[in-house]
Amino acid sequence: MTHQQAAPPPEGPPRAHHDMGGVPKFLCEGIDTEPHALTEFDRTVDALRGILGAKGMMSVDELRRGIEAIPEADYLRLTYYERWIRSIADNLLARGVVTEAELRAALDAA
Amino acid sequence: MLAPSSYKPGSAVRVRDDWPEARGPCHIRTPHYLRGRTGRVVRHLGDFPNPEDLAFARPAARLPLYHVAFTPQSVWPDAGGTELLVELYEPWLEPA
């Protein structure tokens, strides 16, 4: 079934790119509801977010805001947990928990 | 602004036709396709800290959250179904 979206207000601003609900492009593609196996990376990112939440360093709301702030091209390219780690990194850099130099050094050492 | 929890089940409400995402960084839970649409309050789900403030680690007031029902065809003319049920925070609603 195709869905035609009712016209937005003529001079209305465009939706934010992550605000995909009700967009025909996505309505027309079936949703894969099969269980997905989590990778080691996925589990690590999820655990990291849990620790940051428990320590009061980052809420899920801040996680979501960070995900929504990812530029559209990157947002569409990244996997679910890649968006999470991008947001986590941006949040921790903005909060001064880690510095860009420390993050770079850790990535180089990995 | 209305007093907290001012809408009863059955109240007709309109979603504010506001686009904060056009004004700068924000985090909102009101989908774009409902702005300016009219629906009906189904139930008060409770009061929760405003995610628009939590997203920026700001102090967050507790706001009434409602289930609001819309007619799918009022949003998408050829949609199926009989009810589009969405969770919306009170500041996004105005009497219709």
N, CA and C atoms of all chains as a GROMACS GRO file, in nm:
protein
  618
    1MET      N    1   0.085  -0.120   0.000
    1MET     CA    2   0.000   0.000   0.000
    1MET      C    3   0.089   0.125   0.000
    2THR      N    4   0.051   0.219  -0.080
    2THR     CA    5   0.126   0.345  -0.079
    2THR      C    6   0.051   0.446   0.006
    3HIS      N    7   0.126   0.528   0.073
    3HIS     CA    8   0.067   0.631   0.157
    3HIS      C    9   0.106   0.766   0.102
    4GLN      N   10   0.009   0.847   0.085
    4GLN     CA   11   0.036   0.982   0.040
    4GLN      C   12   0.032   1.071   0.163
    5GLN      N   13   0.136   1.148   0.182
    5GLN     CA   14   0.139   1.232   0.300
    5GLN      C   15   0.060   1.359   0.275
    6ALA      N   16  -0.024   1.392   0.371
    6ALA     CA   17  -0.099   1.517   0.360
    6ALA      C   18   0.000   1.632   0.352
    7ALA      N   19  -0.034   1.731   0.276
    7ALA     CA   20   0.058   1.842   0.254
    7ALA      C   21   0.087   1.915   0.384
    8PRO      N   22   0.215   1.941   0.414
    8PRO     CA   23   0.248   2.021   0.532
    8PRO      C   24   0.208   2.166   0.504
    9PRO      N   25   0.206   2.248   0.608
    9PRO     CA   26   0.176   2.390   0.583
    9PRO      C   27   0.270   2.442   0.473
   10PRO      N   28   0.219   2.520   0.377
   10PRO     CA   29   0.298   2.560   0.260
   10PRO      C   30   0.433   2.620   0.298
   11GLU      N   31   0.431   2.709   0.401
   11GLU     CA   32   0.557   2.775   0.437
   11GLU      C   33   0.622   2.707   0.557
   12GLY      N   34   0.572   2.588   0.593
   12GLY     CA   35   0.626   2.517   0.709
   12GLY      C   36   0.770   2.474   0.684
   13PRO      N   37   0.851   2.477   0.790
   13PRO     CA   38   0.989   2.431   0.777
   13PRO      C   39   0.995   2.281   0.752
   14PRO      N   40   1.104   2.232   0.695
   14PRO     CA   41   1.115   2.087   0.674
   14PRO      C   42   1.135   2.014   0.806
   15ARG      N   43   1.098   1.886   0.807
   15ARG     CA   44   1.119   1.804   0.926
   15ARG      C   45   1.268   1.784   0.948
   16ALA      N   46   1.305   1.750   1.073
   16ALA     CA   47   1.443   1.711   1.100
   16ALA      C   48   1.466   1.574   1.036
   17HIS      N   49   1.587   1.548   0.989
   17HIS     CA   50   1.610   1.427   0.908
   17HIS      C   51   1.584   1.298   0.985
   18HIS      N   52   1.603   1.301   1.119
   18HIS     CA   53   1.581   1.178   1.196
   18HIS      C   54   1.432   1.154   1.222
   19ASP      N   55   1.350   1.255   1.198
   19ASP     CA   56   1.206   1.249   1.231
   19ASP      C   57   1.135   1.177   1.116
   20MET      N   58   1.153   1.044   1.111
   20MET     CA   59   1.115   0.967   0.992
   20MET      C   60   0.975   0.911   0.995
   21GLY      N   61   0.910   0.917   1.111
   21GLY     CA   62   0.777   0.859   1.120
   21GLY      C   63   0.683   0.918   1.016
   22GLY      N   64   0.610   0.831   0.948
   22GLY     CA   65   0.511   0.878   0.852
   22GLY      C   66   0.567   0.927   0.721
   23VAL      N   67   0.698   0.907   0.699
   23VAL     CA   68   0.756   0.952   0.572
   23VAL      C   69   0.736   0.841   0.469
   24PRO      N   70   0.678   0.871   0.353
   24PRO     CA   71   0.644   0.766   0.256
   24PRO      C   72   0.760   0.673   0.223
   25LYS      N   73   0.879   0.728   0.209
   25LYS     CA   74   0.995   0.646   0.173
   25LYS      C   75   1.010   0.527   0.268
   26PHE      N   76   0.984   0.552   0.396
   26PHE     CA   77   1.003   0.446   0.495
   26PHE      C   78   0.876   0.363   0.513
   27LEU      N   79   0.761   0.425   0.491
   27LEU     CA   80   0.636   0.350   0.500
   27LEU      C   81   0.630   0.241   0.394
   28CYS      N   82   0.691   0.265   0.279
   28CYS     CA   83   0.680   0.173   0.168
   28CYS      C   84   0.778   0.057   0.178
   29GLU      N   85   0.876   0.067   0.267
   29GLU     CA   86   0.972  -0.040   0.284
   29GLU      C   87   0.931  -0.124   0.405
   30GLY      N   88   0.926  -0.253   0.385
   30GLY     CA   89   0.890  -0.340   0.495
   30GLY      C   90   0.992  -0.332   0.606
   31ILE      N   91   0.946  -0.347   0.729
   31ILE     CA   92   1.037  -0.344   0.844
   31ILE      C   93   1.082  -0.486   0.873
   32ASP      N   94   1.213  -0.503   0.883
   32ASP     CA   95   1.271  -0.634   0.915
   32ASP      C   96   1.254  -0.659   1.064
   33THR      N   97   1.162  -0.747   1.097
   33THR     CA   98   1.133  -0.772   1.239
   33THR      C   99   1.201  -0.899   1.291
   34GLU      N  100   1.288  -0.959   1.208
   34GLU     CA  101   1.360  -1.077   1.254
   34GLU      C  102   1.460  -1.038   1.364
   35PRO      N  103   1.487  -1.128   1.459
   35PRO     CA  104   1.588  -1.097   1.560
   35PRO      C  105   1.725  -1.073   1.495
   36HIS      N  106   1.796  -0.975   1.547
   36HIS     CA  107   1.929  -0.944   1.496
   36HIS      C  108   2.032  -0.986   1.600
   37ALA      N  109   2.137  -1.055   1.556
   37ALA     CA  110   2.244  -1.092   1.649
   37ALA      C  111   2.325  -0.968   1.683
   38LEU      N  112   2.355  -0.950   1.810
   38LEU     CA  113   2.437  -0.837   1.852
   38LEU      C  114   2.584  -0.872   1.836
   39THR      N  115   2.662  -0.776   1.790
   39THR     CA  116   2.806  -0.798   1.778
   39THR      C  117   2.872  -0.761   1.912
   40GLU      N  118   2.999  -0.795   1.923
   40GLU     CA  119   3.074  -0.758   2.043
   40GLU      C  120   3.077  -0.605   2.057
   41PHE      N  121   3.090  -0.538   1.944
   41PHE     CA  122   3.089  -0.391   1.943
   41PHE      C  123   2.956  -0.338   2.000
   42ASP      N  124   2.846  -0.395   1.951
   42ASP     CA  125   2.714  -0.352   1.998
   42ASP      C  126   2.704  -0.365   2.150
   43ARG      N  127   2.747  -0.481   2.202
   43ARG     CA  128   2.738  -0.507   2.345
   43ARG      C  129   2.825  -0.409   2.424
   44THR      N  130   2.942  -0.380   2.371
   44THR     CA  131   3.034  -0.289   2.441
   44THR      C  132   2.975  -0.148   2.448
   45VAL      N  133   2.918  -0.102   2.337
   45VAL     CA  134   2.859   0.032   2.334
   45VAL      C  135   2.742   0.039   2.430
   46ASP      N  136   2.660  -0.065   2.429
   46ASP     CA  137   2.543  -0.067   2.518
   46ASP      C  138   2.588  -0.063   2.665
   47ALA      N  139   2.692  -0.141   2.697
   47ALA     CA  140   2.743  -0.144   2.834
   47ALA      C  141   2.800  -0.008   2.873
   48LEU      N  142   2.870   0.055   2.781
   48LEU     CA  143   2.930   0.186   2.808
   48LEU      C  144   2.820   0.288   2.840
   49ARG      N  145   2.714   0.285   2.764
   49ARG     CA  146   2.602   0.379   2.788
   49ARG      C  147   2.541   0.353   2.926
   50GLY      N  148   2.531   0.224   2.961
   50GLY     CA  149   2.475   0.190   3.091
   50GLY      C  150   2.560   0.242   3.205
   51ILE      N  151   2.691   0.230   3.190
   51ILE     CA  152   2.783   0.278   3.294
   51ILE      C  153   2.775   0.430   3.306
   52LEU      N  154   2.772   0.498   3.192
   52LEU     CA  155   2.766   0.645   3.194
   52LEU      C  156   2.635   0.692   3.259
   53GLY      N  157   2.527   0.618   3.233
   53GLY     CA  158   2.400   0.652   3.295
   53GLY      C  159   2.405   0.630   3.445
   54ALA      N  160   2.461   0.516   3.488
   54ALA     CA  161   2.467   0.483   3.631
   54ALA      C  162   2.552   0.584   3.706
   55LYS      N  163   2.653   0.637   3.640
   55LYS     CA  164   2.741   0.734   3.706
   55LYS      C  165   2.690   0.877   3.690
   56GLY      N  166   2.575   0.892   3.629
   56GLY     CA  167   2.517   1.025   3.615
   56GLY      C  168   2.591   1.116   3.517
   57MET      N  169   2.664   1.054   3.424
   57MET     CA  170   2.744   1.134   3.330
   57MET      C  171   2.673   1.158   3.198
   58MET      N  172   2.568   1.082   3.172
   58MET     CA  173   2.498   1.098   3.045
   58MET      C  174   2.365   1.023   3.049
   59SER      N  175   2.257   1.094   3.020
   59SER     CA  176   2.124   1.032   3.022
   59SER      C  177   2.088   0.980   2.884
   60VAL      N  178   1.983   0.897   2.879
   60VAL     CA  179   1.938   0.848   2.748
   60VAL      C  180   1.884   0.963   2.663
   61ASP      N  181   1.833   1.066   2.731
   61ASP     CA  182   1.783   1.182   2.654
   61ASP      C  183   1.898   1.254   2.585
   62GLU      N  184   2.011   1.265   2.656
   62GLU     CA  185   2.129   1.325   2.594
   62GLU      C  186   2.181   1.237   2.482
   63LEU      N  187   2.172   1.106   2.502
   63LEU     CA  188   2.211   1.013   2.394
   63LEU      C  189   2.128   1.040   2.269
   64ARG      N  190   1.997   1.049   2.290
   64ARG     CA  191   1.909   1.070   2.174
   64ARG      C  192   1.935   1.204   2.106
   65ARG      N  193   1.954   1.309   2.188
   65ARG     CA  194   1.982   1.440   2.128
   65ARG      C  195   2.109   1.432   2.042
   66GLY      N  196   2.210   1.363   2.096
   66GLY     CA  197   2.336   1.350   2.021
   66GLY      C  198   2.318   1.273   1.892
   67ILE      N  199   2.234   1.170   1.896
   67ILE     CA  200   2.208   1.091   1.775
   67ILE      C  201   2.138   1.179   1.671
   68GLU      N  202   2.042   1.258   1.719
   68GLU     CA  203   1.966   1.343   1.626
   68GLU      C  204   2.051   1.454   1.566
   69ALA      N  205   2.162   1.486   1.633
   69ALA     CA  206   2.249   1.593   1.585
   69ALA      C  207   2.350   1.543   1.481
   70ILE      N  208   2.355   1.412   1.458
   70ILE     CA  209   2.449   1.358   1.359
   70ILE      C  210   2.405   1.407   1.221
   71PRO      N  211   2.496   1.464   1.142
   71PRO     CA  212   2.458   1.511   1.008
   71PRO      C  213   2.393   1.398   0.927
   72GLU      N  214   2.298   1.436   0.841
   72GLU     CA  215   2.213   1.338   0.774
   72GLU      C  216   2.291   1.228   0.700
   73ALA      N  217   2.394   1.266   0.627
   73ALA     CA  218   2.467   1.165   0.549
   73ALA      C  219   2.528   1.060   0.641
   74ASP      N  220   2.586   1.105   0.752
   74ASP     CA  221   2.644   1.011   0.849
   74ASP      C  222   2.534   0.931   0.918
   75TYR      N  223   2.427   0.999   0.953
   75TYR     CA  224   2.315   0.935   1.023
   75TYR      C  225   2.262   0.816   0.943
   76LEU      N  226   2.246   0.835   0.814
   76LEU     CA  227   2.190   0.729   0.730
   76LEU      C  228   2.290   0.617   0.705
   77ARG      N  229   2.418   0.649   0.713
   77ARG     CA  230   2.523   0.550   0.684
   77ARG      C  231   2.554   0.463   0.807
   78LEU      N  232   2.546   0.522   0.926
   78LEU     CA  233   2.588   0.451   1.046
   78LEU      C  234   2.486   0.348   1.090
   79THR      N  235   2.536   0.240   1.154
   79THR     CA  236   2.446   0.141   1.213
   79THR      C  237   2.390   0.197   1.344
   80TYR      N  238   2.295   0.123   1.399
   80TYR     CA  239   2.229   0.166   1.523
   80TYR      C  240   2.331   0.198   1.632
   81TYR      N  241   2.420   0.105   1.665
   81TYR     CA  242   2.514   0.129   1.774
   81TYR      C  243   2.628   0.220   1.734
   82GLU      N  244   2.656   0.231   1.605
   82GLU     CA  245   2.754   0.331   1.562
   82GLU      C  246   2.701   0.472   1.588
   83ARG      N  247   2.570   0.490   1.572
   83ARG     CA  248   2.511   0.621   1.607
   83ARG      C  249   2.526   0.645   1.757
   84TRP      N  250   2.507   0.542   1.835
   84TRP     CA  251   2.521   0.557   1.981
   84TRP      C  252   2.663   0.602   2.018
   85ILE      N  253   2.765   0.534   1.963
   85ILE     CA  254   2.902   0.567   2.006
   85ILE      C  255   2.941   0.705   1.956
   86ARG      N  256   2.886   0.744   1.840
   86ARG     CA  257   2.911   0.880   1.790
   86ARG      C  258   2.852   0.982   1.888
   87SER      N  259   2.731   0.957   1.934
   87SER     CA  260   2.666   1.049   2.028
   87SER      C  261   2.738   1.048   2.163
   88ILE      N  262   2.777   0.928   2.209
   88ILE     CA  263   2.850   0.919   2.336
   88ILE      C  264   2.979   0.999   2.329
   89ALA      N  265   3.052   0.982   2.220
   89ALA     CA  266   3.179   1.055   2.205
   89ALA      C  267   3.154   1.206   2.203
   90ASP      N  268   3.055   1.250   2.127
   90ASP     CA  269   3.025   1.394   2.119
   90ASP      C  270   2.985   1.449   2.255
   91ASN      N  271   2.902   1.372   2.328
   91ASN     CA  272   2.857   1.417   2.461
   91ASN      C  273   2.974   1.428   2.559
   92LEU      N  274   3.060   1.326   2.559
   92LEU     CA  275   3.171   1.326   2.655
   92LEU      C  276   3.274   1.433   2.622
   93LEU      N  277   3.292   1.460   2.493
   93LEU     CA  278   3.382   1.568   2.452
   93LEU      C  279   3.324   1.703   2.496
   94ALA      N  280   3.192   1.721   2.473
   94ALA     CA  281   3.128   1.848   2.508
   94ALA      C  282   3.130   1.871   2.658
   95ARG      N  283   3.120   1.762   2.735
   95ARG     CA  284   3.114   1.772   2.880
   95ARG      C  285   3.254   1.780   2.941
   96GLY      N  286   3.356   1.754   2.859
   96GLY     CA  287   3.493   1.761   2.909
   96GLY      C  288   3.536   1.638   2.985
   97VAL      N  289   3.459   1.530   2.973
   97VAL     CA  290   3.497   1.404   3.041
   97VAL      C  291   3.623   1.347   2.975
   98VAL      N  292   3.627   1.355   2.844
   98VAL     CA  293   3.749   1.319   2.771
   98VAL      C  294   3.785   1.435   2.679
   99THR      N  295   3.913   1.446   2.648
   99THR     CA  296   3.956   1.548   2.552
   99THR      C  297   3.972   1.483   2.416
  100GLU      N  298   3.973   1.566   2.314
  100GLU     CA  299   3.990   1.514   2.179
  100GLU      C  300   4.124   1.441   2.165
  101ALA      N  301   4.228   1.494   2.232
  101ALA     CA  302   4.360   1.431   2.225
  101ALA      C  303   4.356   1.292   2.290
  102GLU      N  304   4.288   1.281   2.403
  102GLU     CA  305   4.277   1.151   2.471
  102GLU      C  306   4.201   1.050   2.385
  103LEU      N  307   4.091   1.098   2.324
  103LEU     CA  308   4.012   1.009   2.240
  103LEU      C  309   4.095   0.962   2.120
  104ARG      N  310   4.168   1.056   2.060
  104ARG     CA  311   4.249   1.023   1.944
  104ARG      C  312   4.359   0.923   1.982
  105ALA      N  313   4.421   0.944   2.096
  105ALA     CA  314   4.528   0.854   2.141
  105ALA      C  315   4.473   0.714   2.165
  106ALA      N  316   4.354   0.708   2.226
  106ALA     CA  317   4.294   0.578   2.255
  106ALA      C  318   4.258   0.504   2.127
  107LEU      N  319   4.209   0.580   2.029
  107LEU     CA  320   4.172   0.518   1.902
  107LEU      C  321   4.297   0.471   1.827
  108ASP      N  322   4.405   0.550   1.835
  108ASP     CA  323   4.529   0.511   1.767
  108ASP      C  324   4.589   0.387   1.831
  109ALA      N  325   4.573   0.376   1.963
  109ALA     CA  326   4.632   0.263   2.035
  109ALA      C  327   4.551   0.134   2.014
  110ALA      N  328   4.426   0.148   1.974
  110ALA     CA  329   4.338   0.031   1.961
  110ALA      C  330   4.377  -0.053   1.839
  111MET      N  331   0.011   2.959   2.933
  111MET     CA  332   0.012   2.812   2.934
  111MET      C  333  -0.095   2.760   3.029
  112LEU      N  334  -0.148   2.645   2.999
  112LEU     CA  335  -0.253   2.585   3.080
  112LEU      C  336  -0.195   2.524   3.208
  113ALA      N  337  -0.280   2.509   3.306
  113ALA     CA  338  -0.237   2.443   3.430
  113ALA      C  339  -0.206   2.298   3.399
  114PRO      N  340  -0.121   2.234   3.481
  114PRO     CA  341  -0.086   2.094   3.456
  114PRO      C  342  -0.209   2.004   3.450
  115SER      N  343  -0.199   1.902   3.369
  115SER     CA  344  -0.300   1.799   3.358
  115SER      C  345  -0.439   1.857   3.336
  116SER      N  346  -0.447   1.950   3.243
  116SER     CA  347  -0.573   2.022   3.224
  116SER      C  348  -0.666   1.955   3.124
  117TYR      N  349  -0.620   1.852   3.058
  117TYR     CA  350  -0.706   1.788   2.958
  117TYR      C  351  -0.763   1.657   3.010
  118LYS      N  352  -0.892   1.642   2.992
  118LYS     CA  353  -0.960   1.519   3.033
  118LYS      C  354  -0.979   1.430   2.911
  119PRO      N  355  -0.998   1.298   2.935
  119PRO     CA  356  -1.026   1.210   2.822
  119PRO      C  357  -1.145   1.261   2.741
  120GLY      N  358  -1.129   1.262   2.610
  120GLY     CA  359  -1.234   1.312   2.522
  120GLY      C  360  -1.214   1.455   2.477
  121SER      N  361  -1.121   1.528   2.544
  121SER     CA  362  -1.097   1.667   2.504
  121SER      C  363  -1.041   1.674   2.363
  122ALA      N  364  -1.093   1.767   2.284
  122ALA     CA  365  -1.037   1.793   2.151
  122ALA      C  366  -0.917   1.886   2.166
  123VAL      N  367  -0.807   1.846   2.107
  123VAL     CA  368  -0.683   1.925   2.119
  123VAL      C  369  -0.618   1.940   1.982
  124ARG      N  370  -0.546   2.049   1.969
  124ARG     CA  371  -0.467   2.070   1.847
  124ARG      C  372  -0.320   2.070   1.886
  125VAL      N  373  -0.238   2.004   1.805
  125VAL     CA  374  -0.094   2.004   1.829
  125VAL      C  375  -0.038   2.136   1.778
  126ARG      N  376   0.039   2.202   1.862
  126ARG     CA  377   0.095   2.333   1.822
  126ARG      C  378   0.173   2.320   1.692
  127ASP      N  379   0.149   2.416   1.603
  127ASP     CA  380   0.218   2.418   1.474
  127ASP      C  381   0.350   2.493   1.492
  128ASP      N  382   0.437   2.432   1.572
  128ASP     CA  383   0.562   2.496   1.609
  128ASP      C  384   0.677   2.409   1.557
  129TRP      N  385   0.784   2.472   1.514
  129TRP     CA  386   0.895   2.400   1.452
  129TRP      C  387   1.028   2.441   1.517
  130PRO      N  388   1.048   2.401   1.644
  130PRO     CA  389   1.172   2.440   1.712
  130PRO      C  390   1.297   2.390   1.642
  131GLU      N  391   1.284   2.281   1.566
  131GLU     CA  392   1.403   2.229   1.498
  131GLU      C  393   1.454   2.327   1.392
  132ALA      N  394   1.368   2.423   1.351
  132ALA     CA  395   1.411   2.524   1.253
  132ALA      C  396   1.485   2.639   1.321
  133ARG      N  397   1.478   2.642   1.456
  133ARG     CA  398   1.538   2.756   1.527
  133ARG      C  399   1.674   2.722   1.587
  134GLY      N  400   1.713   2.596   1.585
  134GLY     CA  401   1.843   2.561   1.642
  134GLY      C  402   1.839   2.426   1.709
  135PRO      N  403   1.949   2.391   1.778
  135PRO     CA  404   1.958   2.259   1.841
  135PRO      C  405   1.843   2.238   1.941
  136CYS      N  406   1.781   2.123   1.933
  136CYS     CA  407   1.671   2.092   2.023
  136CYS      C  408   1.650   1.941   2.023
  137HIS      N  409   1.568   1.897   2.117
  137HIS     CA  410   1.526   1.756   2.121
  137HIS      C  411   1.379   1.757   2.153
  138ILE      N  412   1.296   1.712   2.062
  138ILE     CA  413   1.152   1.714   2.082
  138ILE      C  414   1.094   1.577   2.051
  139ARG      N  415   0.982   1.547   2.115
  139ARG     CA  416   0.920   1.415   2.100
  139ARG      C  417   0.788   1.423   2.022
  140THR      N  418   0.763   1.534   1.958
  140THR     CA  419   0.640   1.552   1.883
  140THR      C  420   0.669   1.538   1.734
  141PRO      N  421   0.619   1.430   1.671
  141PRO     CA  422   0.655   1.408   1.531
  141PRO      C  423   0.606   1.519   1.438
  142HIS      N  424   0.683   1.541   1.332
  142HIS     CA  425   0.655   1.651   1.239
  142HIS      C  426   0.515   1.641   1.179
  143TYR      N  427   0.468   1.517   1.155
  143TYR     CA  428   0.343   1.502   1.081
  143TYR      C  429   0.220   1.539   1.162
  144LEU      N  430   0.238   1.566   1.293
  144LEU     CA  431   0.122   1.602   1.375
  144LEU      C  432   0.109   1.752   1.400
  145ARG      N  433   0.209   1.829   1.361
  145ARG     CA  434   0.203   1.973   1.392
  145ARG      C  435   0.081   2.035   1.326
  146GLY      N  436   0.003   2.101   1.407
  146GLY     CA  437  -0.116   2.167   1.354
  146GLY      C  438  -0.238   2.076   1.340
  147ARG      N  439  -0.221   1.945   1.374
  147ARG     CA  440  -0.332   1.850   1.357
  147ARG      C  441  -0.421   1.847   1.482
  148THR      N  442  -0.545   1.813   1.460
  148THR     CA  443  -0.641   1.805   1.571
  148THR      C  444  -0.670   1.660   1.606
  149GLY      N  445  -0.667   1.630   1.735
  149GLY     CA  446  -0.695   1.495   1.783
  149GLY      C  447  -0.779   1.499   1.909
  150ARG      N  448  -0.782   1.386   1.977
  150ARG     CA  449  -0.868   1.371   2.095
  150ARG      C  450  -0.786   1.303   2.205
  151VAL      N  451  -0.791   1.362   2.325
  151VAL     CA  452  -0.719   1.304   2.438
  151VAL      C  453  -0.785   1.172   2.477
  152VAL      N  454  -0.704   1.067   2.489
  152VAL     CA  455  -0.757   0.936   2.530
  152VAL      C  456  -0.734   0.914   2.680
  153ARG      N  457  -0.613   0.943   2.726
  153ARG     CA  458  -0.584   0.925   2.869
  153ARG      C  459  -0.460   1.004   2.908
  154HIS      N  460  -0.456   1.037   3.038
  154HIS     CA  461  -0.338   1.098   3.098
  154HIS      C  462  -0.247   0.984   3.145
  155LEU      N  463  -0.127   0.977   3.093
  155LEU     CA  464  -0.039   0.864   3.120
  155LEU      C  465   0.044   0.883   3.246
  156GLY      N  466   0.045   1.006   3.300
  156GLY     CA  467   0.130   1.036   3.415
  156GLY      C  468   0.208   1.163   3.387
  157ASP      N  469   0.292   1.202   3.484
  157ASP     CA  470   0.375   1.322   3.468
  157ASP      C  471   0.521   1.280   3.463
  158PHE      N  472   0.595   1.334   3.367
  158PHE     CA  473   0.734   1.292   3.346
  158PHE      C  474   0.823   1.414   3.323
  159PRO      N  475   0.950   1.405   3.366
  159PRO     CA  476   1.042   1.518   3.344
  159PRO      C  477   1.050   1.551   3.193
  160ASN      N  478   1.049   1.679   3.164
  160ASN     CA  479   1.048   1.723   3.025
  160ASN      C  480   1.173   1.676   2.950
  161PRO      N  481   1.157   1.587   2.852
  161PRO     CA  482   1.275   1.536   2.780
  161PRO      C  483   1.348   1.646   2.702
  162GLU      N  484   1.277   1.755   2.671
  162GLU     CA  485   1.340   1.864   2.595
  162GLU      C  486   1.448   1.931   2.679
  163ASP      N  487   1.433   1.926   2.814
  163ASP     CA  488   1.537   1.977   2.904
  163ASP      C  489   1.637   1.868   2.942
  164LEU      N  490   1.586   1.747   2.969
  164LEU     CA  491   1.677   1.637   3.004
  164LEU      C  492   1.783   1.617   2.896
  165ALA      N  493   1.745   1.639   2.773
  165ALA     CA  494   1.837   1.616   2.661
  165ALA      C  495   1.958   1.709   2.666
  166PHE      N  496   1.943   1.820   2.740
  166PHE     CA  497   2.055   1.914   2.752
  166PHE      C  498   2.106   1.919   2.896
  167ALA      N  499   2.069   1.818   2.977
  167ALA     CA  500   2.111   1.810   3.118
  167ALA      C  501   2.068   1.934   3.195
  168ARG      N  502   1.952   1.991   3.158
  168ARG     CA  503   1.898   2.105   3.231
  168ARG      C  504   1.796   2.055   3.333
  169PRO      N  505   1.770   2.133   3.439
  169PRO     CA  506   1.661   2.097   3.531
  169PRO      C  507   1.531   2.082   3.452
  170ALA      N  508   1.458   1.974   3.480
  170ALA     CA  509   1.341   1.942   3.398
  170ALA      C  510   1.215   1.935   3.483
  171ALA      N  511   1.118   2.019   3.450
  171ALA     CA  512   0.988   2.014   3.519
  171ALA      C  513   0.913   1.890   3.475
  172ARG      N  514   0.830   1.836   3.567
  172ARG     CA  515   0.747   1.722   3.530
  172ARG      C  516   0.624   1.774   3.455
  173LEU      N  517   0.597   1.710   3.342
  173LEU     CA  518   0.487   1.753   3.256
  173LEU      C  519   0.387   1.640   3.236
  174PRO      N  520   0.259   1.672   3.227
  174PRO     CA  521   0.161   1.569   3.194
  174PRO      C  522   0.187   1.515   3.052
  175LEU      N  523   0.179   1.382   3.043
  175LEU     CA  524   0.193   1.315   2.914
  175LEU      C  525   0.060   1.247   2.883
  176TYR      N  526   0.014   1.262   2.759
  176TYR     CA  527  -0.116   1.208   2.720
  176TYR      C  528  -0.104   1.113   2.603
  177HIS      N  529  -0.195   1.018   2.599
  177HIS     CA  530  -0.222   0.948   2.475
  177HIS      C  531  -0.324   1.032   2.399
  178VAL      N  532  -0.290   1.071   2.278
  178VAL     CA  533  -0.382   1.149   2.195
  178VAL      C  534  -0.408   1.069   2.067
  179ALA      N  535  -0.536   1.056   2.033
  179ALA     CA  536  -0.574   0.979   1.914
  179ALA      C  537  -0.607   1.074   1.798
  180PHE      N  538  -0.560   1.035   1.680
  180PHE     CA  539  -0.587   1.109   1.557
  180PHE      C  540  -0.651   1.013   1.457
  181THR      N  541  -0.725   1.069   1.364
  181THR     CA  542  -0.777   0.988   1.255
  181THR      C  543  -0.666   0.975   1.151
  182PRO      N  544  -0.622   0.851   1.123
  182PRO     CA  545  -0.508   0.837   1.031
  182PRO      C  546  -0.530   0.910   0.899
  183GLN      N  547  -0.654   0.906   0.848
  183GLN     CA  548  -0.682   0.966   0.718
  183GLN      C  549  -0.672   1.119   0.721
  184SER      N  550  -0.674   1.178   0.842
  184SER     CA  551  -0.660   1.323   0.849
  184SER      C  552  -0.513   1.363   0.831
  185VAL      N  553  -0.424   1.263   0.847
  185VAL     CA  554  -0.282   1.290   0.830
  185VAL      C  555  -0.234   1.239   0.695
  186TRP      N  556  -0.275   1.116   0.661
  186TRP     CA  557  -0.242   1.055   0.532
  186TRP      C  558  -0.372   1.014   0.466
  187PRO      N  559  -0.411   1.083   0.358
  187PRO     CA  560  -0.546   1.064   0.301
  187PRO      C  561  -0.580   0.919   0.270
  188ASP      N  562  -0.485   0.839   0.225
  188ASP     CA  563  -0.522   0.702   0.187
  188ASP      C  564  -0.467   0.599   0.286
  189ALA      N  565  -0.448   0.641   0.408
  189ALA     CA  566  -0.399   0.548   0.511
  189ALA      C  567  -0.510   0.452   0.552
  190GLY      N  568  -0.469   0.335   0.604
  190GLY     CA  569  -0.564   0.241   0.661
  190GLY      C  570  -0.574   0.265   0.810
  191GLY      N  571  -0.649   0.180   0.878
  191GLY     CA  572  -0.658   0.188   1.023
  191GLY      C  573  -0.762   0.286   1.069
  192THR      N  574  -0.792   0.278   1.197
  192THR     CA  575  -0.898   0.362   1.253
  192THR      C  576  -0.847   0.460   1.357
  193GLU      N  577  -0.727   0.435   1.411
  193GLU     CA  578  -0.678   0.524   1.516
  193GLU      C  579  -0.526   0.534   1.512
  194LEU      N  580  -0.479   0.656   1.517
  194LEU     CA  581  -0.336   0.685   1.526
  194LEU      C  582  -0.312   0.737   1.667
  195LEU      N  583  -0.245   0.658   1.751
  195LEU     CA  584  -0.231   0.690   1.893
  195LEU      C  585  -0.088   0.734   1.921
  196VAL      N  586  -0.072   0.855   1.975
  196VAL     CA  587   0.060   0.912   1.995
  196VAL      C  588   0.071   0.970   2.136
  197GLU      N  589   0.190   0.956   2.195
  197GLU     CA  590   0.217   1.015   2.326
  197GLU      C  591   0.266   1.158   2.307
  198LEU      N  592   0.198   1.252   2.371
  198LEU     CA  593   0.234   1.394   2.355
  198LEU      C  594   0.236   1.464   2.491
  199TYR      N  595   0.334   1.550   2.510
  199TYR     CA  596   0.343   1.630   2.632
  199TYR      C  597   0.252   1.752   2.624
  200GLU      N  598   0.200   1.788   2.741
  200GLU     CA  599   0.098   1.894   2.747
  200GLU      C  600   0.137   2.026   2.679
  201PRO      N  601   0.260   2.075   2.693
  201PRO     CA  602   0.290   2.205   2.631
  201PRO      C  603   0.274   2.205   2.478
  202TRP      N  604   0.269   2.086   2.418
  202TRP     CA  605   0.249   2.079   2.274
  202TRP      C  606   0.102   2.086   2.233
  203LEU      N  607   0.014   2.085   2.333
  203LEU     CA  608  -0.130   2.079   2.302
  203LEU      C  609  -0.198   2.212   2.333
  204GLU      N  610  -0.298   2.244   2.254
  204GLU     CA  611  -0.384   2.359   2.283
  204GLU      C  612  -0.528   2.315   2.260
  205PRO      N  613  -0.625   2.379   2.328
  205PRO     CA  614  -0.765   2.340   2.310
  205PRO      C  615  -0.807   2.358   2.165
  206ALA      N  616  -0.888   2.264   2.114
  206ALA     CA  617  -0.935   2.276   1.975
  206ALA      C  618  -1.085   2.297   1.975
   0.00000   0.00000   0.00000
